[in-house]
Amino acid sequence: MSESLLRVTGISKTFGGLRAVQDVSIEVPAGEITALIGPNGAGKTTLFALMTGFIKPDSGSVIFDGADITGQAPHLNARLGMARTFQIVQPFAAQTVRENIAVGVHLHESRRSPALQKAGEIAEQVGLSSHLEKPASDLTVAGRKRLELARALATSPKLLLLDEVLAGLNPQEISEMIPVIREICRGGVTVLLIEHVMQAVMSLASHVWVLSQGQLIAQGSPDQVTQNDAVVEAYLGKGAAERLRGKGKL
Amino acid sequence: MKAFGLIGLFALVLGALPLLTDSGVHINFAMMALYAGLMGMAWNILAGFGGQFSFGHSLFFGFGAYVQIIAQLSWGINPWFAILLAIAASAAVGAFVGALSFRYGLRGSYFALVTLAFAEVARILALSVDITGGGVGLMLPLQTSAANMQFESKLGFFYLILFMVVIALLLTQWLKNSRVGAYLQAVRDNEDAARAAGVNPFRVKLSGIVLSGAMMGATGAFYVQVFQYVDPAIAFGPQSSVEALVAAIVGGLGTVWGPLLGALVLHTLSDVTRNLFGSLPGINMVIYGSVLVLIVMFLPRGIAGIGVSVKELWARSRS
């Protein structure tokens, strides 16, 4: 593994009695695509929020690009080069696609018209150029997911955290998005995905972490983790690994 | 560029208005419509662009008015200079209120209530301290001369408010095509998404309320020069808050020209109704309310957005 861009050490967060994330440590290698998987409610999105500063951790630390950013406000992290998308898409609904993307571009470009122009280039990268002047509220789910991606990309990030950008897309749309993500990584951006679509995880990620009930239960290459008994049981219930093995399916 | 040209054209046309009519009634009408439009434009900066609905913009109006009059009465400052102080003071009040409420993440109805409370506190304070003259109010002695910003005819005041409105139009147009403006609208539409894109919502909203407060303060100062009198109810009462928000909502939130259009329509309405139902005092407020309800129901984008709204209604009626 190459040098790590993001290092999360022993991070924990409790909401009331719910231990959403417990003592999780991961190191995201620079320049690669890695993935975070796990059943619903495992704490994946909470972990993203802890990394980006939307939620302050109870304990643990987050080191990004050599700087300790534990609990630092999201807009400051964005300035350091950390961008995220939202699982539940969050467009600026009243504004056009171009204006939406321009908000991200403005992080490093204070003038309006160059920002709007750059927004057009980024839209092309994610396949939104034909919708540039439409209001964001007119986009389909697939379009909105692309818009999330474009807006994050527009901040010229070093690390892109993608929270289920493929969820809700049909197989055709998924196979269109996979090369887009791969291309982003080739352009020098480190990508960490939260994803349920295993087809995408298997084809994109070089390393996978599995989170279940707030704890890291496995990590390794995609092949390794899908063979892992603990992972199978986290998804399918206790004893599932054994039963599947009996039927020769694992 | 085209947008700025339109503002130039507006300035020319209105500037030539006195050539068409020498009726004091007409000039007075235009002056009061511009004055209400300026209030709407001030409110529009914070609410239309920034999405923060204030119910207490009279706070800034009142500070502008009192600073304008006190600077002349107590400190002997020339009104042309005093108006700059008045604008600066209302901007500072904006920064204070904004820092307090946005620091604690107040939004929506909570922010509206806090601004309402601030205006009310200011009204009660103005009633009880000496410098404002308490409930008696303050009177600006008549000293007619342009150097004293007291013009012989309404025409002088008309040009003064026209000048202020043109500056406000230029500011709003600039804001619309600037990073601050884009950030304000981003925060209005989705604060979390804005934060993820590197926007500091606190700072952005603060700049919105400072600019908005400064504009509103300028209208307060203008009021004092025209009517030469102010008391706590005029300064901090709900009248100017309501006039500002109604003009902006009726005209079209988040647009450059909406608040002016709204003010013009409402003033025409209120003048017509006052002539028709002169025997029923207060009927213009009833009209205000009814128009507001109708606009909110059928034209949520205001008069400036009438095209889009009609298209939407049409589409809905066909589906």
Interface residues (C-beta under 8 A of the other chain):
Chain A: T52 F54 A73 P74 H75 A78 R79 A83 R84 T85 F86 Q90 P91 F92 A93 A94 Q95 E99 A102 V103 G104 H106 L107 S110 R111 R112 S113 A115 R151 A152 A154 T155
Chain B: N177 S178 R179 A182 Y183 Q185 A186 R188 D189 N190 D192 A193 A194 R195 A196 A197 G198 V199 N200 P201 G254
